Amino acid sequence: MTREELRLRLKEEGFPEDSYSLEGGLYNERLCLERKNNRWFVYYSERGLRTNGKDFLMEEIACQYFYEAIVNMVKQG
């Protein structure tokens, strides 16, 4: 799935918008997806730090990873 497809899916499934960012950034306590230098990064942002980061070459794989990560995060939280 693309980032836009991911955005729609998260909205349709009711994920709280303050629990993620699809534009990157260093928000407090959010799962983030960011495109930088032709790579895709998924990380958790907390207190201005990036943790549990993974990087991907393909948007589709990064978005699928992000979706699975946020589903697991919500189940645990």
PDB file as gemmi writes it, atoms N, CA and C in Angstrom:
CRYST1    1.000    1.000    1.000  90.00  90.00  90.00 P 1                      
ATOM      1  N   MET A   1       0.842  -1.182   0.000  1.00  0.00           N  
ATOM      2  CA  MET A   1       0.000   0.000   0.000  1.00  0.00           C  
ATOM      3  C   MET A   1       0.882   1.238   0.000  1.00  0.00           C  
ATOM      4  N   THR A   2       0.371   2.322  -0.522  1.00  0.00           N  
ATOM      5  CA  THR A   2       1.099   3.589  -0.542  1.00  0.00           C  
ATOM      6  C   THR A   2       0.815   4.361   0.749  1.00  0.00           C  
ATOM      7  N   ARG A   3       1.520   5.455   0.932  1.00  0.00           N  
ATOM      8  CA  ARG A   3       1.290   6.284   2.120  1.00  0.00           C  
ATOM      9  C   ARG A   3      -0.143   6.823   2.126  1.00  0.00           C  
ATOM     10  N   GLU A   4      -0.652   7.225   0.968  1.00  0.00           N  
ATOM     11  CA  GLU A   4      -2.028   7.735   0.908  1.00  0.00           C  
ATOM     12  C   GLU A   4      -3.049   6.636   1.201  1.00  0.00           C  
ATOM     13  N   GLU A   5      -2.808   5.445   0.710  1.00  0.00           N  
ATOM     14  CA  GLU A   5      -3.692   4.321   1.026  1.00  0.00           C  
ATOM     15  C   GLU A   5      -3.630   3.999   2.516  1.00  0.00           C  
ATOM     16  N   LEU A   6      -2.445   4.083   3.097  1.00  0.00           N  
ATOM     17  CA  LEU A   6      -2.274   3.867   4.532  1.00  0.00           C  
ATOM     18  C   LEU A   6      -3.046   4.920   5.319  1.00  0.00           C  
ATOM     19  N   ARG A   7      -2.933   6.180   4.888  1.00  0.00           N  
ATOM     20  CA  ARG A   7      -3.642   7.280   5.564  1.00  0.00           C  
ATOM     21  C   ARG A   7      -5.153   7.006   5.593  1.00  0.00           C  
ATOM     22  N   LEU A   8      -5.698   6.599   4.467  1.00  0.00           N  
ATOM     23  CA  LEU A   8      -7.141   6.302   4.396  1.00  0.00           C  
ATOM     24  C   LEU A   8      -7.513   5.109   5.265  1.00  0.00           C  
ATOM     25  N   ARG A   9      -6.702   4.082   5.239  1.00  0.00           N  
ATOM     26  CA  ARG A   9      -6.991   2.881   6.030  1.00  0.00           C  
ATOM     27  C   ARG A   9      -6.977   3.188   7.522  1.00  0.00           C  
ATOM     28  N   LEU A  10      -5.997   3.957   7.975  1.00  0.00           N  
ATOM     29  CA  LEU A  10      -5.916   4.315   9.395  1.00  0.00           C  
ATOM     30  C   LEU A  10      -7.137   5.128   9.810  1.00  0.00           C  
ATOM     31  N   LYS A  11      -7.547   6.042   8.938  1.00  0.00           N  
ATOM     32  CA  LYS A  11      -8.717   6.865   9.238  1.00  0.00           C  
ATOM     33  C   LYS A  11      -9.986   6.017   9.267  1.00  0.00           C  
ATOM     34  N   GLU A  12     -10.159   5.148   8.266  1.00  0.00           N  
ATOM     35  CA  GLU A  12     -11.342   4.286   8.199  1.00  0.00           C  
ATOM     36  C   GLU A  12     -11.440   3.355   9.398  1.00  0.00           C  
ATOM     37  N   GLU A  13     -10.286   2.894   9.887  1.00  0.00           N  
ATOM     38  CA  GLU A  13     -10.289   1.951  11.005  1.00  0.00           C  
ATOM     39  C   GLU A  13     -10.282   2.656  12.360  1.00  0.00           C  
ATOM     40  N   GLY A  14     -10.279   3.975  12.358  1.00  0.00           N  
ATOM     41  CA  GLY A  14     -10.440   4.740  13.588  1.00  0.00           C  
ATOM     42  C   GLY A  14      -9.212   4.864  14.473  1.00  0.00           C  
ATOM     43  N   PHE A  15      -8.020   4.749  13.907  1.00  0.00           N  
ATOM     44  CA  PHE A  15      -6.821   4.939  14.716  1.00  0.00           C  
ATOM     45  C   PHE A  15      -6.718   6.406  15.121  1.00  0.00           C  
ATOM     46  N   PRO A  16      -6.430   6.687  16.380  1.00  0.00           N  
ATOM     47  CA  PRO A  16      -6.333   8.080  16.830  1.00  0.00           C  
ATOM     48  C   PRO A  16      -5.228   8.823  16.070  1.00  0.00           C  
ATOM     49  N   GLU A  17      -5.569   9.960  15.488  1.00  0.00           N  
ATOM     50  CA  GLU A  17      -4.602  10.707  14.690  1.00  0.00           C  
ATOM     51  C   GLU A  17      -3.422  11.222  15.506  1.00  0.00           C  
ATOM     52  N   ASP A  18      -3.593  11.326  16.811  1.00  0.00           N  
ATOM     53  CA  ASP A  18      -2.475  11.798  17.631  1.00  0.00           C  
ATOM     54  C   ASP A  18      -1.544  10.661  18.059  1.00  0.00           C  
ATOM     55  N   SER A  19      -1.737   9.456  17.491  1.00  0.00           N  
ATOM     56  CA  SER A  19      -0.854   8.337  17.822  1.00  0.00           C  
ATOM     57  C   SER A  19       0.141   8.046  16.698  1.00  0.00           C  
ATOM     58  N   TYR A  20       0.046   8.795  15.596  1.00  0.00           N  
ATOM     59  CA  TYR A  20       0.952   8.543  14.475  1.00  0.00           C  
ATOM     60  C   TYR A  20       1.165   9.804  13.636  1.00  0.00           C  
ATOM     61  N   SER A  21       2.219   9.768  12.839  1.00  0.00           N  
ATOM     62  CA  SER A  21       2.501  10.811  11.852  1.00  0.00           C  
ATOM     63  C   SER A  21       2.987  10.127  10.586  1.00  0.00           C  
ATOM     64  N   LEU A  22       2.390  10.473   9.473  1.00  0.00           N  
ATOM     65  CA  LEU A  22       2.822   9.923   8.195  1.00  0.00           C  
ATOM     66  C   LEU A  22       3.731  10.902   7.457  1.00  0.00           C  
ATOM     67  N   GLU A  23       4.125  11.971   8.139  1.00  0.00           N  
ATOM     68  CA  GLU A  23       5.004  12.984   7.562  1.00  0.00           C  
ATOM     69  C   GLU A  23       6.308  13.102   8.346  1.00  0.00           C  
ATOM     70  N   GLY A  24       6.579  12.135   9.217  1.00  0.00           N  
ATOM     71  CA  GLY A  24       7.790  12.188  10.028  1.00  0.00           C  
ATOM     72  C   GLY A  24       7.640  13.184  11.156  1.00  0.00           C  
ATOM     73  N   GLY A  25       8.759  13.624  11.691  1.00  0.00           N  
ATOM     74  CA  GLY A  25       8.748  14.586  12.782  1.00  0.00           C  
ATOM     75  C   GLY A  25       9.128  13.940  14.099  1.00  0.00           C  
ATOM     76  N   LEU A  26       9.232  14.786  15.100  1.00  0.00           N  
ATOM     77  CA  LEU A  26       9.602  14.300  16.428  1.00  0.00           C  
ATOM     78  C   LEU A  26       8.496  14.630  17.428  1.00  0.00           C  
ATOM     79  N   TYR A  27       7.326  14.171  17.121  1.00  0.00           N  
ATOM     80  CA  TYR A  27       6.197  14.343  18.024  1.00  0.00           C  
ATOM     81  C   TYR A  27       6.396  13.467  19.250  1.00  0.00           C  
ATOM     82  N   ASN A  28       5.694  13.798  20.322  1.00  0.00           N  
ATOM     83  CA  ASN A  28       5.814  12.998  21.523  1.00  0.00           C  
ATOM     84  C   ASN A  28       4.886  11.790  21.454  1.00  0.00           C  
ATOM     85  N   GLU A  29       5.471  10.623  21.614  1.00  0.00           N  
ATOM     86  CA  GLU A  29       4.747   9.351  21.683  1.00  0.00           C  
ATOM     87  C   GLU A  29       3.885   9.093  20.442  1.00  0.00           C  
ATOM     88  N   ARG A  30       4.541   9.052  19.294  1.00  0.00           N  
ATOM     89  CA  ARG A  30       3.860   8.739  18.038  1.00  0.00           C  
ATOM     90  C   ARG A  30       4.708   7.797  17.198  1.00  0.00           C  
ATOM     91  N   LEU A  31       4.031   6.941  16.473  1.00  0.00           N  
ATOM     92  CA  LEU A  31       4.690   6.121  15.472  1.00  0.00           C  
ATOM     93  C   LEU A  31       4.764   6.970  14.209  1.00  0.00           C  
ATOM     94  N   CYS A  32       5.937   7.015  13.589  1.00  0.00           N  
ATOM     95  CA  CYS A  32       6.143   7.912  12.462  1.00  0.00           C  
ATOM     96  C   CYS A  32       6.627   7.180  11.216  1.00  0.00           C  
ATOM     97  N   LEU A  33       6.178   7.688  10.084  1.00  0.00           N  
ATOM     98  CA  LEU A  33       6.634   7.246   8.770  1.00  0.00           C  
ATOM     99  C   LEU A  33       7.213   8.476   8.096  1.00  0.00           C  
ATOM    100  N   GLU A  34       8.419   8.345   7.567  1.00  0.00           N  
ATOM    101  CA  GLU A  34       9.074   9.504   6.963  1.00  0.00           C  
ATOM    102  C   GLU A  34       9.827   9.079   5.711  1.00  0.00           C  
ATOM    103  N   ARG A  35       9.737   9.911   4.677  1.00  0.00           N  
ATOM    104  CA  ARG A  35      10.518   9.680   3.460  1.00  0.00           C  
ATOM    105  C   ARG A  35      11.665  10.678   3.444  1.00  0.00           C  
ATOM    106  N   LYS A  36      12.864  10.143   3.274  1.00  0.00           N  
ATOM    107  CA  LYS A  36      14.050  11.001   3.286  1.00  0.00           C  
ATOM    108  C   LYS A  36      15.127  10.350   2.429  1.00  0.00           C  
ATOM    109  N   ASN A  37      15.702  11.105   1.521  1.00  0.00           N  
ATOM    110  CA  ASN A  37      16.781  10.617   0.662  1.00  0.00           C  
ATOM    111  C   ASN A  37      16.419   9.321  -0.058  1.00  0.00           C  
ATOM    112  N   ASN A  38      15.212   9.284  -0.622  1.00  0.00           N  
ATOM    113  CA  ASN A  38      14.725   8.127  -1.377  1.00  0.00           C  
ATOM    114  C   ASN A  38      14.631   6.844  -0.556  1.00  0.00           C  
ATOM    115  N   ARG A  39      14.508   6.972   0.748  1.00  0.00           N  
ATOM    116  CA  ARG A  39      14.302   5.824   1.640  1.00  0.00           C  
ATOM    117  C   ARG A  39      13.097   6.138   2.519  1.00  0.00           C  
ATOM    118  N   TRP A  40      12.528   5.103   3.078  1.00  0.00           N  
ATOM    119  CA  TRP A  40      11.374   5.226   3.973  1.00  0.00           C  
ATOM    120  C   TRP A  40      11.786   4.776   5.363  1.00  0.00           C  
ATOM    121  N   PHE A  41      11.442   5.574   6.353  1.00  0.00           N  
ATOM    122  CA  PHE A  41      11.807   5.281   7.738  1.00  0.00           C  
ATOM    123  C   PHE A  41      10.553   5.160   8.593  1.00  0.00           C  
ATOM    124  N   VAL A  42      10.545   4.147   9.432  1.00  0.00           N  
ATOM    125  CA  VAL A  42       9.482   3.963  10.413  1.00  0.00           C  
ATOM    126  C   VAL A  42      10.160   3.955  11.774  1.00  0.00           C  
ATOM    127  N   TYR A  43       9.660   4.788  12.675  1.00  0.00           N  
ATOM    128  CA  TYR A  43      10.258   4.875  14.006  1.00  0.00           C  
ATOM    129  C   TYR A  43       9.226   5.368  15.007  1.00  0.00           C  
ATOM    130  N   TYR A  44       9.545   5.180  16.275  1.00  0.00           N  
ATOM    131  CA  TYR A  44       8.703   5.693  17.342  1.00  0.00           C  
ATOM    132  C   TYR A  44       9.371   6.955  17.867  1.00  0.00           C  
ATOM    133  N   SER A  45       8.605   8.015  17.963  1.00  0.00           N  
ATOM    134  CA  SER A  45       9.129   9.289  18.444  1.00  0.00           C  
ATOM    135  C   SER A  45       8.653   9.515  19.879  1.00  0.00           C  
ATOM    136  N   GLU A  46       9.621   9.754  20.746  1.00  0.00           N  
ATOM    137  CA  GLU A  46       9.298   9.967  22.163  1.00  0.00           C  
ATOM    138  C   GLU A  46      10.309  10.930  22.760  1.00  0.00           C  
ATOM    139  N   ARG A  47       9.792  11.998  23.347  1.00  0.00           N  
ATOM    140  CA  ARG A  47      10.638  13.006  23.999  1.00  0.00           C  
ATOM    141  C   ARG A  47      11.726  13.539  23.066  1.00  0.00           C  
ATOM    142  N   GLY A  48      11.378  13.745  21.810  1.00  0.00           N  
ATOM    143  CA  GLY A  48      12.311  14.296  20.855  1.00  0.00           C  
ATOM    144  C   GLY A  48      13.352  13.330  20.327  1.00  0.00           C  
ATOM    145  N   LEU A  49      13.184  12.047  20.622  1.00  0.00           N  
ATOM    146  CA  LEU A  49      14.140  11.036  20.157  1.00  0.00           C  
ATOM    147  C   LEU A  49      13.436  10.008  19.280  1.00  0.00           C  
ATOM    148  N   ARG A  50      14.188   9.486  18.323  1.00  0.00           N  
ATOM    149  CA  ARG A  50      13.682   8.406  17.480  1.00  0.00           C  
ATOM    150  C   ARG A  50      14.165   7.085  18.051  1.00  0.00           C  
ATOM    151  N   THR A  51      13.232   6.167  18.252  1.00  0.00           N  
ATOM    152  CA  THR A  51      13.608   4.845  18.751  1.00  0.00           C  
ATOM    153  C   THR A  51      12.987   3.773  17.867  1.00  0.00           C  
ATOM    154  N   ASN A  52      13.508   2.578  17.980  1.00  0.00           N  
ATOM    155  CA  ASN A  52      13.000   1.417  17.245  1.00  0.00           C  
ATOM    156  C   ASN A  52      12.875   1.689  15.749  1.00  0.00           C  
ATOM    157  N   GLY A  53      13.892   2.315  15.175  1.00  0.00           N  
ATOM    158  CA  GLY A  53      13.842   2.694  13.774  1.00  0.00           C  
ATOM    159  C   GLY A  53      14.141   1.557  12.813  1.00  0.00           C  
ATOM    160  N   LYS A  54      13.444   1.568  11.704  1.00  0.00           N  
ATOM    161  CA  LYS A  54      13.669   0.639  10.593  1.00  0.00           C  
ATOM    162  C   LYS A  54      13.652   1.474   9.323  1.00  0.00           C  
ATOM    163  N   ASP A  55      14.463   1.080   8.346  1.00  0.00           N  
ATOM    164  CA  ASP A  55      14.407   1.792   7.074  1.00  0.00           C  
ATOM    165  C   ASP A  55      14.161   0.822   5.933  1.00  0.00           C  
ATOM    166  N   PHE A  56      13.539   1.344   4.884  1.00  0.00           N  
ATOM    167  CA  PHE A  56      13.081   0.540   3.760  1.00  0.00           C  
ATOM    168  C   PHE A  56      13.371   1.260   2.455  1.00  0.00           C  
ATOM    169  N   LEU A  57      13.575   0.489   1.409  1.00  0.00           N  
ATOM    170  CA  LEU A  57      13.756   1.051   0.077  1.00  0.00           C  
ATOM    171  C   LEU A  57      12.418   1.275  -0.617  1.00  0.00           C  
ATOM    172  N   MET A  58      11.420   0.455  -0.290  1.00  0.00           N  
ATOM    173  CA  MET A  58      10.139   0.513  -0.983  1.00  0.00           C  
ATOM    174  C   MET A  58       9.021   1.052  -0.087  1.00  0.00           C  
ATOM    175  N   GLU A  59       8.264   1.978  -0.631  1.00  0.00           N  
ATOM    176  CA  GLU A  59       7.149   2.584   0.087  1.00  0.00           C  
ATOM    177  C   GLU A  59       6.146   1.535   0.558  1.00  0.00           C  
ATOM    178  N   GLU A  60       5.815   0.584  -0.309  1.00  0.00           N  
ATOM    179  CA  GLU A  60       4.800  -0.411   0.017  1.00  0.00           C  
ATOM    180  C   GLU A  60       5.190  -1.263   1.219  1.00  0.00           C  
ATOM    181  N   ILE A  61       6.454  -1.631   1.292  1.00  0.00           N  
ATOM    182  CA  ILE A  61       6.923  -2.461   2.417  1.00  0.00           C  
ATOM    183  C   ILE A  61       6.944  -1.642   3.699  1.00  0.00           C  
ATOM    184  N   ALA A  62       7.383  -0.392   3.599  1.00  0.00           N  
ATOM    185  CA  ALA A  62       7.405   0.490   4.772  1.00  0.00           C  
ATOM    186  C   ALA A  62       6.000   0.718   5.308  1.00  0.00           C  
ATOM    187  N   CYS A  63       5.048   0.941   4.415  1.00  0.00           N  
ATOM    188  CA  CYS A  63       3.671   1.192   4.843  1.00  0.00           C  
ATOM    189  C   CYS A  63       3.042  -0.046   5.473  1.00  0.00           C  
ATOM    190  N   GLN A  64       3.321  -1.203   4.908  1.00  0.00           N  
ATOM    191  CA  GLN A  64       2.802  -2.443   5.495  1.00  0.00           C  
ATOM    192  C   GLN A  64       3.393  -2.669   6.886  1.00  0.00           C  
ATOM    193  N   TYR A  65       4.703  -2.425   7.033  1.00  0.00           N  
ATOM    194  CA  TYR A  65       5.361  -2.549   8.329  1.00  0.00           C  
ATOM    195  C   TYR A  65       4.745  -1.566   9.328  1.00  0.00           C  
ATOM    196  N   PHE A  66       4.539  -0.322   8.884  1.00  0.00           N  
ATOM    197  CA  PHE A  66       3.945   0.699   9.741  1.00  0.00           C  
ATOM    198  C   PHE A  66       2.569   0.255  10.222  1.00  0.00           C  
ATOM    199  N   TYR A  67       1.748  -0.233   9.290  1.00  0.00           N  
ATOM    200  CA  TYR A  67       0.397  -0.666   9.653  1.00  0.00           C  
ATOM    201  C   TYR A  67       0.433  -1.776  10.696  1.00  0.00           C  
ATOM    202  N   GLU A  68       1.255  -2.768  10.473  1.00  0.00           N  
ATOM    203  CA  GLU A  68       1.355  -3.874  11.437  1.00  0.00           C  
ATOM    204  C   GLU A  68       1.873  -3.378  12.789  1.00  0.00           C  
ATOM    205  N   ALA A  69       2.807  -2.432  12.763  1.00  0.00           N  
ATOM    206  CA  ALA A  69       3.357  -1.900  14.015  1.00  0.00           C  
ATOM    207  C   ALA A  69       2.301  -1.120  14.792  1.00  0.00           C  
ATOM    208  N   ILE A  70       1.507  -0.321  14.102  1.00  0.00           N  
ATOM    209  CA  ILE A  70       0.503   0.470  14.838  1.00  0.00           C  
ATOM    210  C   ILE A  70      -0.615  -0.420  15.354  1.00  0.00           C  
ATOM    211  N   VAL A  71      -0.969  -1.460  14.620  1.00  0.00           N  
ATOM    212  CA  VAL A  71      -1.975  -2.412  15.108  1.00  0.00           C  
ATOM    213  C   VAL A  71      -1.468  -3.055  16.399  1.00  0.00           C  
ATOM    214  N   ASN A  72      -0.220  -3.492  16.411  1.00  0.00           N  
ATOM    215  CA  ASN A  72       0.362  -4.105  17.621  1.00  0.00           C  
ATOM    216  C   ASN A  72       0.464  -3.102  18.752  1.00  0.00           C  
ATOM    217  N   MET A  73       0.801  -1.866  18.453  1.00  0.00           N  
ATOM    218  CA  MET A  73       0.933  -0.819  19.468  1.00  0.00           C  
ATOM    219  C   MET A  73      -0.419  -0.563  20.143  1.00  0.00           C  
ATOM    220  N   VAL A  74      -1.471  -0.485  19.359  1.00  0.00           N  
ATOM    221  CA  VAL A  74      -2.798  -0.217  19.889  1.00  0.00           C  
ATOM    222  C   VAL A  74      -3.311  -1.396  20.718  1.00  0.00           C  
ATOM    223  N   LYS A  75      -3.024  -2.609  20.261  1.00  0.00           N  
ATOM    224  CA  LYS A  75      -3.439  -3.803  21.008  1.00  0.00           C  
ATOM    225  C   LYS A  75      -2.783  -3.854  22.381  1.00  0.00           C  
ATOM    226  N   GLN A  76      -1.517  -3.441  22.461  1.00  0.00           N  
ATOM    227  CA  GLN A  76      -0.775  -3.484  23.722  1.00  0.00           C  
ATOM    228  C   GLN A  76      -1.164  -2.336  24.647  1.00  0.00           C  
ATOM    229  N   GLY A  77      -1.539  -1.209  24.054  1.00  0.00           N  
ATOM    230  CA  GLY A  77      -1.754   0.009  24.817  1.00  0.00           C  
ATOM    231  C   GLY A  77      -3.070   0.101  25.449  1.00  0.00           C  
TER     232      GLY A  77                                                      
END                                                                             
